[in-house]
Amino acid sequence: MIYFIGAGPGAEDLITVRGKNLLEQADLIIYAGSLVNPGLLKYAKPECVIMNSAHMTLEEVIAAMVPAAQEGKLVVRLHTGDPSVYGAHREQIDLLRGYDLDFEIVPGVSSFCAAAAALKAEYTLPNISQSVIITRMEGRTPVPNRQKIADYAQHKATMVIFLSSGMLEKLSQELIKGGYKADTPAAIVYKASWPDERVVKCTVGTLAESAAKYGINKTALITVGGFLGNEYDRSELYNPTFAHGFREADPSKLDLKPEVK
């Protein structure tokens, strides 16, 4: 069996229980290089073979996994965050299907969740943003038409931008081109949940200079939107004036919204 496991955003204790249990049983672990906290490898048994995929091609990864799985060994492909977000695991799975091998995907905590935790923020605030756009700048991997940064910026939804911390001047231009004002709140979260995590709050217009000030040019997420501000409407779910199947409305319990400082 081959398991594609999300290692989580970085902190050793943010891998799932299932993922940790499988690491402990694995006969072969192929992990995603510097993107995965090496501390997770301590869960491997002494005789486990461990390989760093940063030095491997897709073909080499498949060539390592297939014989081990065919011999009945437990194989773990350890991806950063959650494999479904920029994990490049679909191409591996499609090749494995040709060998008639069983595989399973074990989800993980994505770094965009860890970034929100680092910011102590909620991406979805009533009357501010009810949608989260996860995207990236166009680089060596092209972005389809109508899915570029400027296209998505028109929606004014919360944006979480991966794989773009080395292109912040252009990112600012594209965000502004799409309709964001230069003073729109933004934040750079470097290595969310890692011991050397850093949070830099700034604006759309100051992304590049803010990153340069702290020497950030990789391994960072960019977040953009009004969710970083202090204005939002109260949730109706916990509003005393709102009734649902588990609670009757009681306006007498309505209290003032606490001031956000």
Secondary structure, 3 states (H helix, E strand, C coil): CEEEEECECCCHHHCCHHHHHHHHHCCEEEECHHHCCHHHHHHCCCCCEEEEHHHCCHHHHHHHHHHHHHCCCCEEEEECECCCCCCCCHHHHHHHHCCCCCEEEECCCCHHHHHHHHHCCCCCECCCECCEEEEECCCCCCCCCCCCHHHHHCCCCEEEEECCCCCHHHHHHHHHHHCCCCCCEEEEEECCCCCCCEEEEEEHHHHHHHHHHCCCCCCEEEEECHHHCCCCCCCCCCCCCCCECCECCCHHHCCCCCCCC
